[in-house]
Amino acid sequence: MGFLPLGLTLAYAATAEEAEEKLSELLEENCAVVYVIEDLYVHMDLSSYQETVTPAIIPIPGIGGGNRAGVGRLKKAVEKAVGADILFGED
């Protein structure tokens, strides 16, 4: 509910399947940026959005904390763009 004052549209989903349905609905409304709680994000099939500019689907931690899915996604994107892990220096 803390996002409502920012003018964001909220959609509730309890499962990854519900989240995928809600994502489709939001895209019909031309939402360009969609924030998804990490716990659902890691179980969603987002392969059809991998090569698109919009929507930007951004994982965020839930109330109970996160699972670092956003960090993993960022790491993969940087590795793809640069060819090496320049952010975390892990092998």
PyMOL commands that set and color helices and strands:
alter all, ss='L'
color gray80, all
select helices_A, chain A and resi 4-6+16-28+38-41+47-49+69-82
alter helices_A, ss='H'
color red, helices_A
select strands_A, chain A and resi 33-37+56-60
alter strands_A, ss='S'
color yellow, strands_A
deselect
rebuild
show_as cartoon
